[in-house]
């Protein structure tokens, strides 16, 4: 099928901004089906695969094949190279959450997916980001009402140059939205793709390069394998942890800390997004010393009544009280003035406050 106008193309950027939602149903012109578990990749040009036609779907398909999973990608769109065994998808370049919401019922009825992979919101970050989280919640409700037996995997969005604060605020709200749907009995799952990529994984400040799409594929694959039945078969007994690893994840194999920072040579920014019984904490650790830190541990004490349920970009032990967050294999080195973003989701019994102090490899950090 003819590809839609690409997201943020040099000549089409203005057109993408003013695009309006049109409700219609499209039957895939070149639909492929192998009778496998029906999975709908759903989103904008990042799902379509701008810069790398096929995007994350290429590596994800190959992981499915290598793992012995029989998957049928579904959707009204069609693109990608020969190495992508099934080219169907529902990625629409330039589209916002509202535009997807206006069409998703028709798409779901036409393709009846067993599983939905939702990465959406990038185009909302430069238009009207304030209510983006609310629009996402409405979209998730639309999907789960139309396809109540489908597993819906909701991703935090990847970094976007120029809208860092909007992306951070939007992503911080998503875990609470997902948890609310879970509490209501919906089959919704969080995938923290936003923390898996950095600006180095982007080709143009917005869309991933091949490495970035590969990281997205890994995050999707790990999350899918952690939910029985979402991609069929019996999950292997060695199922890896989901994208947001629980606090019981074993310590990483990164060498132990070799360069403790001087006292006061670190800074921690700690942001909390709370609801009645839970919270999401986003933590940025910055090495303000003149020497690199190779292998780090961040120590802090959670307020009484808080208990970590899941986390990302670090391992956490124990889950309450005096907690130590340790680096994982890919973020153990902190250059001078370098930063790392970590975070976790926690339950609380009325106290959603912040820890009073933090130490990095034993050195007291300033807080902002």
N, C-alpha and C positions, 0 to 999 in steps of 0.2 A: 504494500500500500504506500502511496506517496507520503513522504515524511512531512510533518507539520513544520511550520516556521520554527527554527531553532531558538531556544531560550537565549536571550542576550546577544544574538548575532549583531555584529557591528552596525548593519543597516537596519536591523529589525528591532532594536532595543525599545524604541519608542512604541512601536506597534504592540510589543509584548506587554508593555505597561498598561496600555489602554484596552487590551483585549477584553471582551465581555463573554459571559457564559452563554452558550447556546445548547439547549437540550436536544439530543438526538441519539439514535442507536445506530451503530455501524457494525455490520457483519464483517469479520476479517476476510479480506480479499484472498489471502494466501494462508488461511488457518492451517496449522499443523497439529496433528493429534496422534499420540501413540498409546492412548488408553491409560496413561499413568495418572498419578494424583494431580489434580488440576490446581495450579498455582498462578495467581494473578499478580504480576509486578505492577504496582499502581503508583503514579506520581506525575512528575513533570519531565523536563529534558534530562535530568539526572537519571531517571529510570529509562528514558529513551536511549541515552548514551551519547550525549553531545561530546565532541572531541574524539571519543572512542566509540564508534557505532556498535551498539549492543551493550555498552557500559558494564555494570557489575554482573549482568545476566550471563556474560560469557564465562567468567570464572566460576560463577555459581552453578551453571549447567555442568561444567566439567567436574566440579566437586560432587555433584549429584551422581554423575556417571561413574566416577571413581569409587564412590561409596556404595554403589549398587542400588541407588534409588531410581525408580522410574517416574519421571515427572513430566507433566504436560503443561507448559506455560500457556496461559490463555489471555486474550484481550483483542481489541479491535485494531491495534497497531501491529506493524510487522517490520523488523529491520535487524541487521547484524550480519556478521561474517559466517563463513561455513563452519568455523570452529564452535559456533553456537548452534546446538542441535535443534533448538526450537525457537523461532524468532518472534512469536506472538507476545504481546505485552500491552499495557495500558498506560504508557508514559507519554504525556502530551506537553510538548515544548511551550514554555511561556505561561502555562496555566497556574492559576491560584487554587487555594483550598475551595473557594466558593464555586469555581468552574468545575472542578472535579465533583463536588457535592451535587451540582445540578445534573450531572450525567451518570453518576455511579449506579443508580438503581437499574437503568437500562443495561449497563455493562454487566452487572452481576446477574441479572435475569437471563442475559444472552449466553453467558459462559459458565454459570453455576460453579464458581471456584470452591475448592475445599479449603484453600489457604490464600490469604491476601497479604502482600508485602507492601506496606504503605510508607512512602517517604515523600512528604509534601509540606510546603510552607516556605520554600526558598523565595518564590516570587512574591509572597506576602510581606517579606522583610523590607522591601523598599517602597511598598504601597501603603498599606494600613496594618502595621505590625501589632498595634495595641490589642486588637481583638482577635489576633490570629489563633491563639490558644482556644478561645471560645468557638471559633469556626471549626477548628480541628475536632473538638469534642462533638459538635453537631454532625460532622462528617462520619466520625466513628459510630455514632448512634445510627446514622443512616445505613451504614454498611452492616452493622450487627443486626439491625431490624430486618433488613432485606435478606441477609444470609446468616441466620442465627446459629447454624451449625458449623460455620466456617471459623477457623482460627485466624485472627487478625493480628499481624505483627506490626506494631507502630514504632517507627524509628525517630529518634532525635535527628535533626537535619545536620548536614555537614557544615563546616565553617563557610562563611561568605564574606569576602573582603569588603570593607566599607560599612557593614551593618553588624559589627561584632556585638554591640550591646543588645540589639534587637534579637539576634540569634540566641544569645546567652539567656535572655529573659524567656523567650519562647521555649527553648529546650528545657529550662528549669521547670516549666509548668507541665511538661508532658508526663513525667512519672506520676504526678498526682492525678492527672486525667485518666491515665491507664489504670491506676489503682482503683479509682472510682468506678470504672466500668467493670473491673474484676469483682469488686464488692457487690455490684448489681447483678452478678451472675453471667456476665458476658465473657466470651472466649477471646480476650484481648491480652496481648503480651508486649512488653517493652523491649526494644532493641536499641542500645545506646551507640548508634553509628556515629553520632556527632563527635564523641570523644575519641573515636578510632582514627580519625583523620586530622591532619594539621594542614596549615597553608602550603607546606611543601608538597602535599599530595594533590594540589589543585593545578590545573593547566592554565587557567585564566583568572584566578581569584574567585571563581564561582563553581565551575565544573571540575570534577576529578580528572587527573591524568590516569594512565593505565595502572600505576601503582595504587592510586586512591580507589579506583574501581575494584581492584583486587582486594583491598582492605574491606570495602563494603561487602563484597561477596563472602569473605570469611566471617564477618559479623552476622550476616543473614544465615549462613550455613550453621554456625554454632548455635544460634538461637532456635532454628528450626529443629535441629537434632535433639534439643532439650525438651521439646514438646511432643509427646507420643502421638503418632498418627498424623501430624501436620504434613509430613512428606511420605507417609506410608511406611509399611514394614515395621519391624521391631527395632527400636533404637538400640545401637550397639551398647554393650555393657561398659564400654570405655567412653561413653558420651562425654565430650568436653564441656566445660562450664559455659553457660550462656554469656552473651556479650557483657552483661552486668554481673561479674563473678560474685558469688556469695562469700561471706566472711570466712568460710571454712576452706577456701582455696589455699593449697599449700604455699609456703613462701617461695618466691621466684628463685631461679638459679643464678641471678645476677650476683657477682662477687660482693662480699660484705663491704660496708662503707669504708673507704680508704682516705677520704678527705673531709673530715668534719669541718663545717664552717666555723669561723670565729663567732664568739658570742655577739648576738645582735646583727649578724651578717645574713639574715634571712627575713623574709617577709611573707605573711600569710593573709590572703583575702578570703573571707568566709562569708558566703551568702546563703540564706535559708529561704526556701519557699515552703510554707507550712499550710496544712489544713487541719481539720478537727482532731484527727487521730494519727497523723503522720507528717513527714517533712522530707524534703530533698535538700541536701547540703552540697553546694558547689564550692570547691576549695582550690585556690590558686597558690602554689608555693613558688616563691622566687628566691634564687640564690643571689644575695646582694654582696657577696664577698668577691675577692679578686681571683680566687682559685676555683677550679671545677670541683664539683661534688660527684663522686662516682659510687653510686649506691646510697640510697637515703631511707631514713625512717622518720616519720612525723608523729610525735606523741602529743596527745591531748586527752582531756577528760570530759566525757559527755555529761550534760546535766542529768540529774536524777529523773528517771522515768523514760529516758530515750534508749532505744535499742536498734542497732543497725540490722536491716533485713537484706540488703544487697548493696553492692558498690561497684565502681568502675575505675580503671586505671591505677588500682592499688589493691593490696590485700589488707584486710582489717581483722585485728585480733586483740582482745576479745570483742564481743559485739556491744558491750555496754561498759560503763565505768571508765577506767583508764585504758584508752585504746591506742594501739600503735598501727599506723598505716605504713606499709612497706611498698617500695616500687615494684613494678612488674618488669618482665624481661626487656620491654622495648622503651622504657622511660627512666632507666636508672641513672643516667648521666645528666647532671645539671651544670651547664657552662656558667661562667660569671654573668650575672644579670639574666640568666636563663630561667624560664618558668615551666611548670608542669601543672596541668589541670586534672584534678581528681574529684571524686564525689561519691555520695552514697545516699541511699534512701533508708529512713528509719521510722519506727513507730514511736509515739510518745503518749504520755498519760496526762497531758495538759501543759507541759513545759516544753516549748519549742525554741528555747534559748540557745545561745552559742557557747562553746567552750571558752573559758576565761583566758587561756594561754596555750601556746604551742611551742614545742621544741623540735628542731631539725637536727638529727644526729647528736642530740644532747645539748645543742645551743638554743638559747631562748630567742624566739622570733618576734619581730614587731608585727602588729596586726593593723589592718585597714578595713 
